[in-house]
């Protein structure tokens, strides 16, 4: 886990920027995020990791 953390960029206070970086890391694109419900579940997963 420690090695994975070292690969991530330093956290910022901008949650939306962090969310965009998370989507890139996880391989999400516009096609995958068409559904609002799916997009919200991705955001919920992001918040768990962010906190």
N, C-alpha and C positions, 0 to 999 in steps of 0.2 A: 504494500500500500504506500509506503514511504517513497518508493521509486516513482510510482504514478503521480504522487503529489509534486515531486520535483519537476516533472515534465510540464505541469500546468503553468500558465502565466500567472503572475502575482494577481490576487484578487483586487477588484476596484469597488468603489461605492456605487457605481452605475449598474443597477440590476439588469437593465435592458441590454447593455453591452455584454454583461456576463451571460445572459440568456442566449444572445446571438452566438457567442463563442461556444457555449454548450451545444447548441444545435449543430454547429460545424463539427465539433468533436464527435458527436453521436451520429453524424451522417444524415441528419434530417434535411430534406429539401422542400421546396414549395409543393411538389407533387404529394409528398407524404403528409404535409401539414394542411391539406385542403379542408379536412373536417375540423370544425371548431372544437368538438368534444375531444378528438384526438389531440389537438393542439393544447388544450387545457391539461390533459393528462401528462403531456410532455413537460409543460410548465410546472406542474405539481412535482414531477420527478426532479426537475431542475432545482426547485426550492428546497427539496430535501437535501440534495447535494450541496447547495449553496450555504445552507445553514450549518 
